[in-house]
Every structure is written in C-alpha cells, then in structure tokens.
Amino acid sequence: MASTSLHWQTATITRIVARTPTVTSFFLRPAEPFGFRAGQHVDIRLVAPDGYEARRAYSIASAPEDGPWIELAIERLESGEVSPFFHEVAAVGDEIEVRGPLGGHFVWSVEDGGPLLLIGAGSGVAPLMSMLRHRAGAGSTVPALLLVSARTWNDVIFRDELLALEGAKDGAQIVLTLTRDKPRRAGDFSRRLDAAMLAEVLARLPDPPQRTFICGSNAFVDTAADALVAAGVAPQDIRAERYGV
C-alpha cells in the first residue's frame, strides 16, 4: 500500500551506480517508512546557502518490494538545476530532501493483469523498470513487453538487467530500438519509433494489451499513442507520462 504522506523528509544516499555515460542511479534510504506503487515518482528539493530552492521530479526505478530504499536513475542535463548536483557533488552518506510518493495515474500492480505493454525513451524507462521489477519480484507471469528507444547500445539504461529479465522466459519480452546504432539482436530495430514498428511489436504479444504505459518526451509519447490508437488499442487503456519538449 502506498503511503499517503506527502511531507518533506530526509533520505540518505546509500549507493551510487553508473548506468550509462549520462545516467547514474542513486539509491536513497528515506528516514521514514516509504511505501509506493510501481510507476510513482518523488520530488527532490535542494536548498542553496542563500535559500534558493531547486526542485525536480524523478520516477522511482526500484520495485515496491525492494524497500526500505528507493532507486532514482538521474540523467545529467547540462542546463539542469538538480542533475549536475547529483553527478558532480552528491556522495554516499549525503542527505537530501524527498517528498512522495506522487502520482496515481501512471501505476501498475500485478493484480491489474495484462498483457502489459511498456514503451519508454531514454530515462523514461525508469518507471517502466519499476513495473517489470515488481512483476518479477511478485513471481508474475503476466505477458509483458517493453520497447525501449535509446541512441546507442551503451545508452540503454538497465540494459543487462533487462536482457536477464527476458532470459528468465516467464513471459517478459524486451525490444530495443537504437536511433544511432545498429541492432545487436534479432528482433530489435535501428530507427526512431514509428507506426510500423509498433504494429510489429503489438503482434508479438499473445493478446492485445490491456494496460499500456508510455514515458518519454512529448513528441515520443504523441507518436506512440497515436500509432497505438490507430492499431486498435483503446485510448482509455493507454497511460502516458511526459518530460521535456
């Protein structure tokens, strides 16, 4: 059960793991019990010595079963106010302020069933990873397919873990589309997401998806959602989370 507490609390950085050349995972242990649902996010608040505040929302990549810590996969953005702090300053043992969990629309539990279709670009894979980890942790065999768009093979966040999840052969499929690289596996793609790609991916599910989650930029989400609706997926079965432009 997700916590309804939305006050700010401190969380300690317990581990830092590089995921790609631009994305690093920060594992935080909140001071107070922190229950959440797969797909939710938290707010991070940084306060400068002069009192200036910077806030940023980050999706939780870990599964609800992973507590008491949560994982945030943070992409370094040169123009960002918060991500440079994490990548350049933050260290294990540091305390930061967090608030959450937040969001009740973009969430999935194994009880919701499937088939489950997940579509993410870049760091938009984080909440979808939470869902897949939750599925695995619960021992679910609900059919699930994750389509990840990334620039190159080395830019696929959680790549090795995703391939291992597919290797478990419990009904989870992983499809990669690399926009600036050649595919390394049969069944993957080497172009930007488009309607033909989504039609092919839909055909790989045993039945039409009952739950679809898309996370990425506005343009990416619009392209994916429009193509899915054109392919017959009911609009009310599609949940989207957007970032950037």
N, C-alpha and C positions, 0 to 999 in steps of 0.2 A: 504494500500500500504506500503510495507516495505521500510524503509529508506535506502538510498544508502551511507550514511555517515559511513566511516569506521575509523574515527579518535578516539583516546582515549578520554574518558570523565569520570568525576567522577559520582558515584552513591552512594546514601545514603542507608544504611541498615535500613529499617523501621519496620521490624518484623522478628522474628526467631521462627520457629515451628518445633519441633521434629516429625519426620515421622515414624522412626523405631529405633531400638537400634543403628544403624550405619549411618542412613541418616537423615539429617536435612535440612529443607527448609529455604532459606534466601530470603527475599523479598527486592528488590532493586528499588529505585526510581532514574533513571538517571537524570542528571542535564538538559539535552536537550531532546526534543521530541524523542520518540523511537518507531517507527513502525516496526513490524516484521510479518512474516508468521509462522503459526503453523509448528513446526519441526526444526526451525532455532536454532542457538546457538550463544553464545558470548564468547569472550576471556576475561579472568580476568588476571590482572597484579599486582603483589605485588613487591614492591621495598624495600630492606633492607637498613638500615642506611649506609652501606658501598657501596651501589649502586648495589648490586647483585639483579637481576631480576628473578622472577619465574612466569611462565605463564601457564594457564590451560584453556582448552575449556570446557564449560558447556552448555548443552542443556537447552533451556527455557521450563519450565513446565507449565507456565501460558498461557492463551489464548490471542490472539491479542486484544480481546475485554476487557481484564482486566486492561489495562493501567490506569494511567501512570507508574505503577510499573511492574516489571518482577519477576518471581519466579525461583530460581535455587535450585534444590534438590541435595545436595552435600553429597556424601558418604565419610566417614572418611577412609582414606587409611594410614596406619601406615608409609609406605615408601614414601608417597606423600609429595610434597613441598608446596602445596596450601591448601589442605583439612584440615590438622591439624591446620592451622591458623584460618580457619573458625570455627572449632569445639572447639578450646581452647581459642582463643583470641577475635575474632570478636564479637561486641556488637551492639545493636540498637543505631543508631546515627553515627556509623563509616562510613567513606567514603572510597571507593575503586575505582580502575580504571577498566573500562569496554570498550570493543570495539565490535561493531557489529551493526545490526545482520549479521550473517555469514551463508553461505550455501544456495544454490538454488536448490539442487537436492532432498534433503530429506524434502520436504514440501508438505502440503496438505491444500486445501481450500474447503469449501462446494461446490463451483462451479465445482470442479473436479469430483464430483459424487462418485459413488461406485457400488457395495458393497466394503467396506473398511475392509481390514484385517491387524491387527496390532499385532506384535509379539515382546515381549521385555523380557529381563532378568535383574534382579537387577535394578540398576539405569538407565538402558536403557529404562525404562518405561517413563522417563521424557518427551522426545519429543512426544511420543505417547499420553501422558496425555494432552499435549497442543492441539493435534488434536481432542481428544474427548471433551475437554472443549470448543474448538472452535465450534465443531459440536453442542454441547448443547446450547452454547450462541447464535448461529445463528438460533436455533429452527429447525435444520435439522432433517429429519427422514431417511437420507441415512443409509441403513443397515451397521452396523459396528460390528466387533468382535475383542476384544483384548484378546490375550493369554499372560499371564504373568507367567514367571518362577521365583520362589523365593525359598530360603531354607526352610522357615517355614511360617506359617500363619502370624506371627508377623513381618516377613521380607517383606511382600508385601507393597510396597510404595503406598500411597494414597488408601489403601485398602477400608476404609469405604466410601470414595467418589466414588470409582469405583463401589462398590455394589449399592450405591444410584443411580448412572447413569443407571445401569442396571434395577433398580427398577422403573425407570420412564417409562419403557415399550414403548419406542419410536423407537425401532429397534436396540438398542445397547446391545451387549452381552459381558459378562466378563467371561473368563475361567482362572482358576488358576491351575498351576501345581507346587506342592511343592516337592522339591527333598529330603528333610529330615523331612518330616512331613506327617501326614495322611490328606487326603482331608476333609474339613468341610462341603462341599456342594455337592449335586448331580450334576454330570456332570463335576466335577473337577478331576484332576489327582494327582498321587503321584509318580512321577518318572521324570527323565530327558526327555527333549523334544526328540521325535523320529518321524520317518515317519508315523507310525500307528496313533499316536496322532494327527498329522497334517491332515491326511486323515479324521479322525473323525471330527475334528474341521471344516474343509472345508465343510463337509456335513451339518453343522449347519447353514451355510449361505443360504439365499434364492436363490442366483445365484453365479456363480464363481466370485471371487474378481476381480475388475477392477483396484484397487490400493492396493498394499501390501507394508508395511513398516516393516523392521526388525531392531532392535537395541540391541546390546549386544556384547559379546566377539567374537573374530574371529571364534572360534570353534562353538559357538552357532549360529552365523549368517550362517556359512557354512552348518551346519546340517539342519537348517530351509530352507534355499534357495534350497539346493539340493532336499530335500523332496518335496517342493512345485513344483519345475520343474518336478520331477518325477510324481507328481499327476496331471500334466497338466496345471499348472499356467505358463503363458508366461514369460520368463525371463525379457523381457522389461517392464513388469508390476511390477517388484519387485525392491524396493529401499532399500538399506542397509546402516547402519551406524555402525561402529565398534569401539571398545575401548579395551585396554589391550591386552592380549595374548590369 
